[in-house]
Amino acid sequence: MEFQAIVLGATGLVGGFVVNELLNRAEYDVVKVLVRRPLGIQHPKLKEIIIDWDKLEQHQDLFEDVLDVFCCLGTTIKKAGSQEKFREVDFNYPLVAAQLAHAAGVRQFLLVSAMGADPMSKLFYNRIKGEVEDAISKVGLPAVHLFRPSLILGERDNKRMAEAISAKLMTSLDFLFHGKAAKYRAIPAEVVARAMVNIALTGPTGVHIYPNDVIYAVGLVQ
């Protein structure tokens, strides 16, 4: 039996590193990526599938025989154009994917969330992140892993000025983020990706939440 994984959001910052990490791990035989546009890379283990995310529910077959689903979908309200469109990408798509995964007998679902995720938050972004965590946790999957990184560092295709400024500031002040402050430390995208794959390979069941400092520690293990 082939050890298959699916990556959602493979064209994004963390998603791209997750794909690379999976392709380089001997434990995985097939890495499926569901994308709107080609990644532009070739690898014998890579299976690229172009889809319309608004019709994701029609692709139940893609989740068959898959053990692990890595969901790195995410956008910004500015890029999405409205709160409604943001919710579609950050809530609807991940939840539909989790439901398809459950129906197909997927072993575990790993989601990139956010440090401030809270369904009761007054901040729209944090509230949606908390709501999708809560919804996916109730789908019935054997294992759900929720990763809550702080500011994610890395080169993005679309430059986000505010994030770029914050990243430079937090990087220059990194020496301050130790002890109790470690949970606020900016974290490289590749560390988040490696943490997700490392956790997936340990295979714990149940619902687990990983704060930024834990992601950092797990992601440094190679």
PyMOL commands that place a pseudoatom at each C-alpha (Angstrom):
pseudoatom trace, name=CA, resn=MET, resi=1, chain=A, elem=C, hetatm=0, pos=[0.000, 0.000, 0.000]
pseudoatom trace, name=CA, resn=GLU, resi=2, chain=A, elem=C, hetatm=0, pos=[1.280, 3.448, -0.937]
pseudoatom trace, name=CA, resn=PHE, resi=3, chain=A, elem=C, hetatm=0, pos=[1.694, 6.047, 1.795]
pseudoatom trace, name=CA, resn=GLN, resi=4, chain=A, elem=C, hetatm=0, pos=[-0.153, 9.032, 0.303]
pseudoatom trace, name=CA, resn=ALA, resi=5, chain=A, elem=C, hetatm=0, pos=[-0.511, 12.616, 1.507]
pseudoatom trace, name=CA, resn=ILE, resi=6, chain=A, elem=C, hetatm=0, pos=[-2.491, 15.572, 0.175]
pseudoatom trace, name=CA, resn=VAL, resi=7, chain=A, elem=C, hetatm=0, pos=[-1.373, 19.193, 0.466]
pseudoatom trace, name=CA, resn=LEU, resi=8, chain=A, elem=C, hetatm=0, pos=[-3.948, 21.979, 0.192]
pseudoatom trace, name=CA, resn=GLY, resi=9, chain=A, elem=C, hetatm=0, pos=[-2.506, 25.444, -0.329]
pseudoatom trace, name=CA, resn=ALA, resi=10, chain=A, elem=C, hetatm=0, pos=[0.694, 24.167, -1.924]
pseudoatom trace, name=CA, resn=THR, resi=11, chain=A, elem=C, hetatm=0, pos=[1.278, 27.453, -3.775]
pseudoatom trace, name=CA, resn=GLY, resi=12, chain=A, elem=C, hetatm=0, pos=[1.414, 29.343, -0.478]
pseudoatom trace, name=CA, resn=LEU, resi=13, chain=A, elem=C, hetatm=0, pos=[4.421, 30.014, 1.722]
pseudoatom trace, name=CA, resn=VAL, resi=14, chain=A, elem=C, hetatm=0, pos=[4.034, 27.222, 4.279]
pseudoatom trace, name=CA, resn=GLY, resi=15, chain=A, elem=C, hetatm=0, pos=[2.351, 24.885, 1.797]
pseudoatom trace, name=CA, resn=GLY, resi=16, chain=A, elem=C, hetatm=0, pos=[5.312, 25.052, -0.563]
pseudoatom trace, name=CA, resn=PHE, resi=17, chain=A, elem=C, hetatm=0, pos=[7.694, 24.021, 2.191]
pseudoatom trace, name=CA, resn=VAL, resi=18, chain=A, elem=C, hetatm=0, pos=[5.347, 21.209, 3.267]
pseudoatom trace, name=CA, resn=VAL, resi=19, chain=A, elem=C, hetatm=0, pos=[5.413, 19.843, -0.290]
pseudoatom trace, name=CA, resn=ASN, resi=20, chain=A, elem=C, hetatm=0, pos=[9.225, 19.943, -0.366]
pseudoatom trace, name=CA, resn=GLU, resi=21, chain=A, elem=C, hetatm=0, pos=[9.443, 18.308, 3.051]
pseudoatom trace, name=CA, resn=LEU, resi=22, chain=A, elem=C, hetatm=0, pos=[7.099, 15.491, 2.051]
pseudoatom trace, name=CA, resn=LEU, resi=23, chain=A, elem=C, hetatm=0, pos=[8.894, 14.870, -1.244]
pseudoatom trace, name=CA, resn=ASN, resi=24, chain=A, elem=C, hetatm=0, pos=[12.162, 14.502, 0.667]
pseudoatom trace, name=CA, resn=ARG, resi=25, chain=A, elem=C, hetatm=0, pos=[10.758, 12.082, 3.244]
pseudoatom trace, name=CA, resn=ALA, resi=26, chain=A, elem=C, hetatm=0, pos=[11.151, 8.404, 2.440]
pseudoatom trace, name=CA, resn=GLU, resi=27, chain=A, elem=C, hetatm=0, pos=[7.995, 7.589, 4.425]
pseudoatom trace, name=CA, resn=TYR, resi=28, chain=A, elem=C, hetatm=0, pos=[5.752, 9.161, 1.763]
pseudoatom trace, name=CA, resn=ASP, resi=29, chain=A, elem=C, hetatm=0, pos=[5.299, 7.444, -1.600]
pseudoatom trace, name=CA, resn=VAL, resi=30, chain=A, elem=C, hetatm=0, pos=[2.848, 9.866, -3.233]
pseudoatom trace, name=CA, resn=VAL, resi=31, chain=A, elem=C, hetatm=0, pos=[2.303, 13.573, -2.577]
pseudoatom trace, name=CA, resn=LYS, resi=32, chain=A, elem=C, hetatm=0, pos=[-0.883, 14.963, -4.104]
pseudoatom trace, name=CA, resn=VAL, resi=33, chain=A, elem=C, hetatm=0, pos=[-1.263, 18.726, -4.403]
pseudoatom trace, name=CA, resn=LEU, resi=34, chain=A, elem=C, hetatm=0, pos=[-4.619, 20.323, -5.160]
pseudoatom trace, name=CA, resn=VAL, resi=35, chain=A, elem=C, hetatm=0, pos=[-3.960, 23.664, -6.839]
pseudoatom trace, name=CA, resn=ARG, resi=36, chain=A, elem=C, hetatm=0, pos=[-5.522, 26.288, -9.073]
pseudoatom trace, name=CA, resn=ARG, resi=37, chain=A, elem=C, hetatm=0, pos=[-2.288, 26.725, -11.006]
pseudoatom trace, name=CA, resn=PRO, resi=38, chain=A, elem=C, hetatm=0, pos=[0.760, 24.501, -11.615]
pseudoatom trace, name=CA, resn=LEU, resi=39, chain=A, elem=C, hetatm=0, pos=[3.587, 24.586, -9.083]
pseudoatom trace, name=CA, resn=GLY, resi=40, chain=A, elem=C, hetatm=0, pos=[6.209, 24.493, -11.795]
pseudoatom trace, name=CA, resn=ILE, resi=41, chain=A, elem=C, hetatm=0, pos=[8.198, 21.638, -10.263]
pseudoatom trace, name=CA, resn=GLN, resi=42, chain=A, elem=C, hetatm=0, pos=[8.734, 18.028, -11.273]
pseudoatom trace, name=CA, resn=HIS, resi=43, chain=A, elem=C, hetatm=0, pos=[9.239, 15.057, -8.966]
pseudoatom trace, name=CA, resn=PRO, resi=44, chain=A, elem=C, hetatm=0, pos=[8.476, 11.337, -9.343]
pseudoatom trace, name=CA, resn=LYS, resi=45, chain=A, elem=C, hetatm=0, pos=[6.400, 11.334, -6.132]
pseudoatom trace, name=CA, resn=LEU, resi=46, chain=A, elem=C, hetatm=0, pos=[4.452, 14.501, -6.981]
pseudoatom trace, name=CA, resn=LYS, resi=47, chain=A, elem=C, hetatm=0, pos=[0.912, 14.240, -8.353]
pseudoatom trace, name=CA, resn=GLU, resi=48, chain=A, elem=C, hetatm=0, pos=[-0.450, 17.662, -9.268]
pseudoatom trace, name=CA, resn=ILE, resi=49, chain=A, elem=C, hetatm=0, pos=[-4.214, 18.094, -9.642]
pseudoatom trace, name=CA, resn=ILE, resi=50, chain=A, elem=C, hetatm=0, pos=[-5.724, 21.334, -10.929]
pseudoatom trace, name=CA, resn=ILE, resi=51, chain=A, elem=C, hetatm=0, pos=[-9.123, 21.982, -9.348]
pseudoatom trace, name=CA, resn=ASP, resi=52, chain=A, elem=C, hetatm=0, pos=[-11.795, 24.629, -8.910]
pseudoatom trace, name=CA, resn=TRP, resi=53, chain=A, elem=C, hetatm=0, pos=[-11.938, 25.188, -5.153]
pseudoatom trace, name=CA, resn=ASP, resi=54, chain=A, elem=C, hetatm=0, pos=[-15.583, 26.195, -5.387]
pseudoatom trace, name=CA, resn=LYS, resi=55, chain=A, elem=C, hetatm=0, pos=[-16.279, 22.633, -6.568]
pseudoatom trace, name=CA, resn=LEU, resi=56, chain=A, elem=C, hetatm=0, pos=[-14.053, 20.890, -4.033]
pseudoatom trace, name=CA, resn=GLU, resi=57, chain=A, elem=C, hetatm=0, pos=[-16.948, 18.780, -2.772]
pseudoatom trace, name=CA, resn=GLN, resi=58, chain=A, elem=C, hetatm=0, pos=[-17.003, 17.030, -6.169]
pseudoatom trace, name=CA, resn=HIS, resi=59, chain=A, elem=C, hetatm=0, pos=[-13.512, 15.596, -5.597]
pseudoatom trace, name=CA, resn=GLN, resi=60, chain=A, elem=C, hetatm=0, pos=[-14.179, 12.942, -2.966]
pseudoatom trace, name=CA, resn=ASP, resi=61, chain=A, elem=C, hetatm=0, pos=[-12.189, 10.456, -5.051]
pseudoatom trace, name=CA, resn=LEU, resi=62, chain=A, elem=C, hetatm=0, pos=[-8.963, 12.432, -4.569]
pseudoatom trace, name=CA, resn=PHE, resi=63, chain=A, elem=C, hetatm=0, pos=[-9.024, 11.687, -0.839]
pseudoatom trace, name=CA, resn=GLU, resi=64, chain=A, elem=C, hetatm=0, pos=[-9.376, 7.936, -1.221]
pseudoatom trace, name=CA, resn=ASP, resi=65, chain=A, elem=C, hetatm=0, pos=[-6.357, 5.921, -0.007]
pseudoatom trace, name=CA, resn=VAL, resi=66, chain=A, elem=C, hetatm=0, pos=[-4.824, 9.074, 1.541]
pseudoatom trace, name=CA, resn=LEU, resi=67, chain=A, elem=C, hetatm=0, pos=[-3.518, 8.877, 5.101]
pseudoatom trace, name=CA, resn=ASP, resi=68, chain=A, elem=C, hetatm=0, pos=[-2.549, 12.475, 5.844]
pseudoatom trace, name=CA, resn=VAL, resi=69, chain=A, elem=C, hetatm=0, pos=[-4.044, 15.806, 4.722]
pseudoatom trace, name=CA, resn=PHE, resi=70, chain=A, elem=C, hetatm=0, pos=[-1.972, 18.959, 5.213]
pseudoatom trace, name=CA, resn=CYS, resi=71, chain=A, elem=C, hetatm=0, pos=[-4.152, 22.069, 4.957]
pseudoatom trace, name=CA, resn=CYS, resi=72, chain=A, elem=C, hetatm=0, pos=[-2.181, 25.286, 4.454]
pseudoatom trace, name=CA, resn=LEU, resi=73, chain=A, elem=C, hetatm=0, pos=[-4.972, 27.294, 2.875]
pseudoatom trace, name=CA, resn=GLY, resi=74, chain=A, elem=C, hetatm=0, pos=[-5.173, 30.941, 3.850]
pseudoatom trace, name=CA, resn=THR, resi=75, chain=A, elem=C, hetatm=0, pos=[-5.481, 34.453, 2.528]
pseudoatom trace, name=CA, resn=THR, resi=76, chain=A, elem=C, hetatm=0, pos=[-5.865, 38.034, 3.735]
pseudoatom trace, name=CA, resn=ILE, resi=77, chain=A, elem=C, hetatm=0, pos=[-8.971, 40.186, 3.656]
pseudoatom trace, name=CA, resn=LYS, resi=78, chain=A, elem=C, hetatm=0, pos=[-7.142, 42.603, 1.347]
pseudoatom trace, name=CA, resn=LYS, resi=79, chain=A, elem=C, hetatm=0, pos=[-6.271, 39.851, -1.116]
pseudoatom trace, name=CA, resn=ALA, resi=80, chain=A, elem=C, hetatm=0, pos=[-9.669, 38.155, -0.827]
pseudoatom trace, name=CA, resn=GLY, resi=81, chain=A, elem=C, hetatm=0, pos=[-11.487, 41.432, -1.365]
pseudoatom trace, name=CA, resn=SER, resi=82, chain=A, elem=C, hetatm=0, pos=[-14.098, 41.021, 1.356]
pseudoatom trace, name=CA, resn=GLN, resi=83, chain=A, elem=C, hetatm=0, pos=[-14.769, 39.294, 4.657]
pseudoatom trace, name=CA, resn=GLU, resi=84, chain=A, elem=C, hetatm=0, pos=[-17.141, 36.939, 2.841]
pseudoatom trace, name=CA, resn=LYS, resi=85, chain=A, elem=C, hetatm=0, pos=[-14.429, 35.832, 0.394]
pseudoatom trace, name=CA, resn=PHE, resi=86, chain=A, elem=C, hetatm=0, pos=[-11.912, 35.538, 3.234]
pseudoatom trace, name=CA, resn=ARG, resi=87, chain=A, elem=C, hetatm=0, pos=[-14.263, 33.220, 5.113]
pseudoatom trace, name=CA, resn=GLU, resi=88, chain=A, elem=C, hetatm=0, pos=[-14.700, 31.140, 1.973]
pseudoatom trace, name=CA, resn=VAL, resi=89, chain=A, elem=C, hetatm=0, pos=[-10.949, 30.455, 1.740]
pseudoatom trace, name=CA, resn=ASP, resi=90, chain=A, elem=C, hetatm=0, pos=[-10.108, 30.194, 5.437]
pseudoatom trace, name=CA, resn=PHE, resi=91, chain=A, elem=C, hetatm=0, pos=[-13.252, 28.463, 6.686]
pseudoatom trace, name=CA, resn=ASN, resi=92, chain=A, elem=C, hetatm=0, pos=[-15.313, 26.863, 3.914]
pseudoatom trace, name=CA, resn=TYR, resi=93, chain=A, elem=C, hetatm=0, pos=[-12.540, 25.219, 1.895]
pseudoatom trace, name=CA, resn=PRO, resi=94, chain=A, elem=C, hetatm=0, pos=[-10.699, 23.682, 4.884]
pseudoatom trace, name=CA, resn=LEU, resi=95, chain=A, elem=C, hetatm=0, pos=[-13.948, 22.407, 6.401]
pseudoatom trace, name=CA, resn=VAL, resi=96, chain=A, elem=C, hetatm=0, pos=[-15.116, 20.799, 3.147]
pseudoatom trace, name=CA, resn=ALA, resi=97, chain=A, elem=C, hetatm=0, pos=[-11.696, 19.195, 2.795]
pseudoatom trace, name=CA, resn=ALA, resi=98, chain=A, elem=C, hetatm=0, pos=[-11.920, 17.818, 6.337]
pseudoatom trace, name=CA, resn=GLN, resi=99, chain=A, elem=C, hetatm=0, pos=[-15.370, 16.393, 5.637]
pseudoatom trace, name=CA, resn=LEU, resi=100, chain=A, elem=C, hetatm=0, pos=[-14.145, 14.719, 2.435]
pseudoatom trace, name=CA, resn=ALA, resi=101, chain=A, elem=C, hetatm=0, pos=[-11.133, 13.390, 4.318]
pseudoatom trace, name=CA, resn=HIS, resi=102, chain=A, elem=C, hetatm=0, pos=[-13.328, 11.903, 7.015]
pseudoatom trace, name=CA, resn=ALA, resi=103, chain=A, elem=C, hetatm=0, pos=[-15.624, 10.241, 4.481]
pseudoatom trace, name=CA, resn=ALA, resi=104, chain=A, elem=C, hetatm=0, pos=[-12.585, 8.728, 2.738]
pseudoatom trace, name=CA, resn=GLY, resi=105, chain=A, elem=C, hetatm=0, pos=[-11.129, 7.308, 5.948]
pseudoatom trace, name=CA, resn=VAL, resi=106, chain=A, elem=C, hetatm=0, pos=[-8.141, 9.675, 6.162]
pseudoatom trace, name=CA, resn=ARG, resi=107, chain=A, elem=C, hetatm=0, pos=[-6.014, 9.086, 9.265]
pseudoatom trace, name=CA, resn=GLN, resi=108, chain=A, elem=C, hetatm=0, pos=[-5.210, 12.669, 10.224]
pseudoatom trace, name=CA, resn=PHE, resi=109, chain=A, elem=C, hetatm=0, pos=[-5.821, 16.278, 9.228]
pseudoatom trace, name=CA, resn=LEU, resi=110, chain=A, elem=C, hetatm=0, pos=[-3.150, 18.908, 9.890]
pseudoatom trace, name=CA, resn=LEU, resi=111, chain=A, elem=C, hetatm=0, pos=[-4.167, 22.569, 9.708]
pseudoatom trace, name=CA, resn=VAL, resi=112, chain=A, elem=C, hetatm=0, pos=[-2.148, 25.789, 9.748]
pseudoatom trace, name=CA, resn=SER, resi=113, chain=A, elem=C, hetatm=0, pos=[-4.171, 28.155, 11.917]
pseudoatom trace, name=CA, resn=ALA, resi=114, chain=A, elem=C, hetatm=0, pos=[-3.022, 31.276, 13.769]
pseudoatom trace, name=CA, resn=MET, resi=115, chain=A, elem=C, hetatm=0, pos=[-1.708, 32.198, 17.197]
pseudoatom trace, name=CA, resn=GLY, resi=116, chain=A, elem=C, hetatm=0, pos=[-4.790, 34.221, 18.121]
pseudoatom trace, name=CA, resn=ALA, resi=117, chain=A, elem=C, hetatm=0, pos=[-7.375, 31.685, 16.915]
pseudoatom trace, name=CA, resn=ASP, resi=118, chain=A, elem=C, hetatm=0, pos=[-10.488, 32.028, 19.067]
pseudoatom trace, name=CA, resn=PRO, resi=119, chain=A, elem=C, hetatm=0, pos=[-14.133, 31.534, 17.975]
pseudoatom trace, name=CA, resn=MET, resi=120, chain=A, elem=C, hetatm=0, pos=[-15.155, 34.184, 20.518]
pseudoatom trace, name=CA, resn=SER, resi=121, chain=A, elem=C, hetatm=0, pos=[-12.608, 36.794, 19.423]
pseudoatom trace, name=CA, resn=LYS, resi=122, chain=A, elem=C, hetatm=0, pos=[-13.789, 40.287, 18.487]
pseudoatom trace, name=CA, resn=LEU, resi=123, chain=A, elem=C, hetatm=0, pos=[-11.182, 40.306, 15.724]
pseudoatom trace, name=CA, resn=PHE, resi=124, chain=A, elem=C, hetatm=0, pos=[-12.639, 38.880, 12.520]
pseudoatom trace, name=CA, resn=TYR, resi=125, chain=A, elem=C, hetatm=0, pos=[-9.421, 37.122, 11.435]
pseudoatom trace, name=CA, resn=ASN, resi=126, chain=A, elem=C, hetatm=0, pos=[-8.876, 35.393, 14.779]
pseudoatom trace, name=CA, resn=ARG, resi=127, chain=A, elem=C, hetatm=0, pos=[-12.564, 34.515, 15.067]
pseudoatom trace, name=CA, resn=ILE, resi=128, chain=A, elem=C, hetatm=0, pos=[-12.657, 32.755, 11.680]
pseudoatom trace, name=CA, resn=LYS, resi=129, chain=A, elem=C, hetatm=0, pos=[-9.472, 30.855, 12.529]
pseudoatom trace, name=CA, resn=GLY, resi=130, chain=A, elem=C, hetatm=0, pos=[-11.037, 29.756, 15.812]
pseudoatom trace, name=CA, resn=GLU, resi=131, chain=A, elem=C, hetatm=0, pos=[-14.312, 28.799, 14.151]
pseudoatom trace, name=CA, resn=VAL, resi=132, chain=A, elem=C, hetatm=0, pos=[-12.637, 26.612, 11.543]
pseudoatom trace, name=CA, resn=GLU, resi=133, chain=A, elem=C, hetatm=0, pos=[-10.531, 24.906, 14.215]
pseudoatom trace, name=CA, resn=ASP, resi=134, chain=A, elem=C, hetatm=0, pos=[-13.679, 24.149, 16.183]
pseudoatom trace, name=CA, resn=ALA, resi=135, chain=A, elem=C, hetatm=0, pos=[-15.621, 22.932, 13.128]
pseudoatom trace, name=CA, resn=ILE, resi=136, chain=A, elem=C, hetatm=0, pos=[-12.849, 20.633, 11.876]
pseudoatom trace, name=CA, resn=SER, resi=137, chain=A, elem=C, hetatm=0, pos=[-12.291, 19.221, 15.359]
pseudoatom trace, name=CA, resn=LYS, resi=138, chain=A, elem=C, hetatm=0, pos=[-15.928, 18.062, 15.359]
pseudoatom trace, name=CA, resn=VAL, resi=139, chain=A, elem=C, hetatm=0, pos=[-15.897, 16.370, 11.932]
pseudoatom trace, name=CA, resn=GLY, resi=140, chain=A, elem=C, hetatm=0, pos=[-14.934, 13.021, 13.452]
pseudoatom trace, name=CA, resn=LEU, resi=141, chain=A, elem=C, hetatm=0, pos=[-11.456, 12.453, 12.066]
pseudoatom trace, name=CA, resn=PRO, resi=142, chain=A, elem=C, hetatm=0, pos=[-9.212, 10.086, 14.075]
pseudoatom trace, name=CA, resn=ALA, resi=143, chain=A, elem=C, hetatm=0, pos=[-6.624, 12.864, 14.502]
pseudoatom trace, name=CA, resn=VAL, resi=144, chain=A, elem=C, hetatm=0, pos=[-6.699, 16.634, 14.039]
pseudoatom trace, name=CA, resn=HIS, resi=145, chain=A, elem=C, hetatm=0, pos=[-3.549, 18.720, 14.504]
pseudoatom trace, name=CA, resn=LEU, resi=146, chain=A, elem=C, hetatm=0, pos=[-3.951, 22.494, 14.796]
pseudoatom trace, name=CA, resn=PHE, resi=147, chain=A, elem=C, hetatm=0, pos=[-0.816, 24.602, 14.388]
pseudoatom trace, name=CA, resn=ARG, resi=148, chain=A, elem=C, hetatm=0, pos=[-0.884, 28.153, 15.760]
pseudoatom trace, name=CA, resn=PRO, resi=149, chain=A, elem=C, hetatm=0, pos=[2.263, 29.950, 14.572]
pseudoatom trace, name=CA, resn=SER, resi=150, chain=A, elem=C, hetatm=0, pos=[3.128, 33.557, 15.284]
pseudoatom trace, name=CA, resn=LEU, resi=151, chain=A, elem=C, hetatm=0, pos=[4.237, 35.800, 12.397]
pseudoatom trace, name=CA, resn=ILE, resi=152, chain=A, elem=C, hetatm=0, pos=[5.515, 33.489, 9.646]
pseudoatom trace, name=CA, resn=LEU, resi=153, chain=A, elem=C, hetatm=0, pos=[8.795, 34.471, 8.012]
pseudoatom trace, name=CA, resn=GLY, resi=154, chain=A, elem=C, hetatm=0, pos=[9.608, 33.821, 4.355]
pseudoatom trace, name=CA, resn=GLU, resi=155, chain=A, elem=C, hetatm=0, pos=[9.527, 35.230, 0.845]
pseudoatom trace, name=CA, resn=ARG, resi=156, chain=A, elem=C, hetatm=0, pos=[6.008, 35.504, -0.527]
pseudoatom trace, name=CA, resn=ASP, resi=157, chain=A, elem=C, hetatm=0, pos=[5.040, 35.946, -4.172]
pseudoatom trace, name=CA, resn=ASN, resi=158, chain=A, elem=C, hetatm=0, pos=[2.763, 38.813, -3.218]
pseudoatom trace, name=CA, resn=LYS, resi=159, chain=A, elem=C, hetatm=0, pos=[4.564, 41.313, -1.019]
pseudoatom trace, name=CA, resn=ARG, resi=160, chain=A, elem=C, hetatm=0, pos=[2.623, 42.220, 2.119]
pseudoatom trace, name=CA, resn=MET, resi=161, chain=A, elem=C, hetatm=0, pos=[4.088, 45.486, 3.308]
pseudoatom trace, name=CA, resn=ALA, resi=162, chain=A, elem=C, hetatm=0, pos=[2.797, 45.359, 6.870]
pseudoatom trace, name=CA, resn=GLU, resi=163, chain=A, elem=C, hetatm=0, pos=[3.978, 41.781, 7.336]
pseudoatom trace, name=CA, resn=ALA, resi=164, chain=A, elem=C, hetatm=0, pos=[7.353, 42.598, 5.791]
pseudoatom trace, name=CA, resn=ILE, resi=165, chain=A, elem=C, hetatm=0, pos=[7.884, 45.459, 8.235]
pseudoatom trace, name=CA, resn=SER, resi=166, chain=A, elem=C, hetatm=0, pos=[6.733, 43.332, 11.169]
pseudoatom trace, name=CA, resn=ALA, resi=167, chain=A, elem=C, hetatm=0, pos=[8.991, 40.471, 10.076]
pseudoatom trace, name=CA, resn=LYS, resi=168, chain=A, elem=C, hetatm=0, pos=[12.071, 42.717, 9.963]
pseudoatom trace, name=CA, resn=LEU, resi=169, chain=A, elem=C, hetatm=0, pos=[11.246, 44.203, 13.354]
pseudoatom trace, name=CA, resn=MET, resi=170, chain=A, elem=C, hetatm=0, pos=[10.570, 40.860, 15.029]
pseudoatom trace, name=CA, resn=THR, resi=171, chain=A, elem=C, hetatm=0, pos=[13.673, 39.310, 13.497]
pseudoatom trace, name=CA, resn=SER, resi=172, chain=A, elem=C, hetatm=0, pos=[15.856, 42.128, 14.808]
pseudoatom trace, name=CA, resn=LEU, resi=173, chain=A, elem=C, hetatm=0, pos=[14.329, 41.703, 18.264]
pseudoatom trace, name=CA, resn=ASP, resi=174, chain=A, elem=C, hetatm=0, pos=[14.423, 37.903, 18.231]
pseudoatom trace, name=CA, resn=PHE, resi=175, chain=A, elem=C, hetatm=0, pos=[16.829, 37.810, 21.182]
pseudoatom trace, name=CA, resn=LEU, resi=176, chain=A, elem=C, hetatm=0, pos=[14.017, 39.161, 23.380]
pseudoatom trace, name=CA, resn=PHE, resi=177, chain=A, elem=C, hetatm=0, pos=[11.592, 36.326, 22.607]
pseudoatom trace, name=CA, resn=HIS, resi=178, chain=A, elem=C, hetatm=0, pos=[12.634, 33.666, 25.074]
pseudoatom trace, name=CA, resn=GLY, resi=179, chain=A, elem=C, hetatm=0, pos=[10.977, 32.060, 28.067]
pseudoatom trace, name=CA, resn=LYS, resi=180, chain=A, elem=C, hetatm=0, pos=[7.333, 33.071, 28.331]
pseudoatom trace, name=CA, resn=ALA, resi=181, chain=A, elem=C, hetatm=0, pos=[7.754, 35.407, 25.351]
pseudoatom trace, name=CA, resn=ALA, resi=182, chain=A, elem=C, hetatm=0, pos=[8.750, 32.510, 23.045]
pseudoatom trace, name=CA, resn=LYS, resi=183, chain=A, elem=C, hetatm=0, pos=[5.165, 32.044, 21.912]
pseudoatom trace, name=CA, resn=TYR, resi=184, chain=A, elem=C, hetatm=0, pos=[5.315, 35.445, 20.179]
pseudoatom trace, name=CA, resn=ARG, resi=185, chain=A, elem=C, hetatm=0, pos=[8.582, 34.802, 18.345]
pseudoatom trace, name=CA, resn=ALA, resi=186, chain=A, elem=C, hetatm=0, pos=[8.449, 35.106, 14.533]
pseudoatom trace, name=CA, resn=ILE, resi=187, chain=A, elem=C, hetatm=0, pos=[8.897, 31.694, 12.941]
pseudoatom trace, name=CA, resn=PRO, resi=188, chain=A, elem=C, hetatm=0, pos=[10.316, 30.646, 9.535]
pseudoatom trace, name=CA, resn=ALA, resi=189, chain=A, elem=C, hetatm=0, pos=[7.828, 28.971, 7.205]
pseudoatom trace, name=CA, resn=GLU, resi=190, chain=A, elem=C, hetatm=0, pos=[10.116, 25.980, 6.726]
pseudoatom trace, name=CA, resn=VAL, resi=191, chain=A, elem=C, hetatm=0, pos=[10.129, 25.368, 10.494]
pseudoatom trace, name=CA, resn=VAL, resi=192, chain=A, elem=C, hetatm=0, pos=[6.320, 25.323, 10.545]
pseudoatom trace, name=CA, resn=ALA, resi=193, chain=A, elem=C, hetatm=0, pos=[6.285, 22.908, 7.605]
pseudoatom trace, name=CA, resn=ARG, resi=194, chain=A, elem=C, hetatm=0, pos=[8.826, 20.564, 9.173]
pseudoatom trace, name=CA, resn=ALA, resi=195, chain=A, elem=C, hetatm=0, pos=[6.909, 20.582, 12.456]
pseudoatom trace, name=CA, resn=MET, resi=196, chain=A, elem=C, hetatm=0, pos=[3.733, 19.553, 10.627]
pseudoatom trace, name=CA, resn=VAL, resi=197, chain=A, elem=C, hetatm=0, pos=[5.442, 16.631, 8.906]
pseudoatom trace, name=CA, resn=ASN, resi=198, chain=A, elem=C, hetatm=0, pos=[7.254, 15.562, 12.080]
pseudoatom trace, name=CA, resn=ILE, resi=199, chain=A, elem=C, hetatm=0, pos=[3.967, 15.497, 13.975]
pseudoatom trace, name=CA, resn=ALA, resi=200, chain=A, elem=C, hetatm=0, pos=[2.243, 13.613, 11.161]
pseudoatom trace, name=CA, resn=LEU, resi=201, chain=A, elem=C, hetatm=0, pos=[4.874, 10.884, 11.299]
pseudoatom trace, name=CA, resn=THR, resi=202, chain=A, elem=C, hetatm=0, pos=[4.346, 10.372, 15.036]
pseudoatom trace, name=CA, resn=GLY, resi=203, chain=A, elem=C, hetatm=0, pos=[0.666, 9.689, 14.361]
pseudoatom trace, name=CA, resn=PRO, resi=204, chain=A, elem=C, hetatm=0, pos=[-1.025, 10.599, 17.677]
pseudoatom trace, name=CA, resn=THR, resi=205, chain=A, elem=C, hetatm=0, pos=[-4.817, 10.377, 17.665]
pseudoatom trace, name=CA, resn=GLY, resi=206, chain=A, elem=C, hetatm=0, pos=[-7.257, 12.956, 19.025]
pseudoatom trace, name=CA, resn=VAL, resi=207, chain=A, elem=C, hetatm=0, pos=[-7.329, 16.741, 18.701]
pseudoatom trace, name=CA, resn=HIS, resi=208, chain=A, elem=C, hetatm=0, pos=[-4.060, 18.541, 19.424]
pseudoatom trace, name=CA, resn=ILE, resi=209, chain=A, elem=C, hetatm=0, pos=[-3.167, 22.248, 19.442]
pseudoatom trace, name=CA, resn=TYR, resi=210, chain=A, elem=C, hetatm=0, pos=[0.445, 23.339, 18.936]
pseudoatom trace, name=CA, resn=PRO, resi=211, chain=A, elem=C, hetatm=0, pos=[1.387, 26.875, 20.070]
pseudoatom trace, name=CA, resn=ASN, resi=212, chain=A, elem=C, hetatm=0, pos=[4.238, 28.774, 18.475]
pseudoatom trace, name=CA, resn=ASP, resi=213, chain=A, elem=C, hetatm=0, pos=[6.960, 27.724, 20.914]
pseudoatom trace, name=CA, resn=VAL, resi=214, chain=A, elem=C, hetatm=0, pos=[6.088, 24.038, 20.500]
pseudoatom trace, name=CA, resn=ILE, resi=215, chain=A, elem=C, hetatm=0, pos=[6.029, 24.376, 16.706]
pseudoatom trace, name=CA, resn=TYR, resi=216, chain=A, elem=C, hetatm=0, pos=[9.504, 25.921, 16.904]
pseudoatom trace, name=CA, resn=ALA, resi=217, chain=A, elem=C, hetatm=0, pos=[10.863, 23.075, 19.017]
pseudoatom trace, name=CA, resn=VAL, resi=218, chain=A, elem=C, hetatm=0, pos=[9.316, 20.300, 16.910]
pseudoatom trace, name=CA, resn=GLY, resi=219, chain=A, elem=C, hetatm=0, pos=[10.228, 22.016, 13.648]
pseudoatom trace, name=CA, resn=LEU, resi=220, chain=A, elem=C, hetatm=0, pos=[13.918, 22.182, 14.477]
pseudoatom trace, name=CA, resn=VAL, resi=221, chain=A, elem=C, hetatm=0, pos=[14.135, 18.380, 14.633]
pseudoatom trace, name=CA, resn=GLN, resi=222, chain=A, elem=C, hetatm=0, pos=[15.470, 17.018, 11.330]
for i in range(1, 222): cmd.bond("trace and resi %d" % i, "trace and resi %d" % (i + 1))
show_as sticks, trace
zoom trace
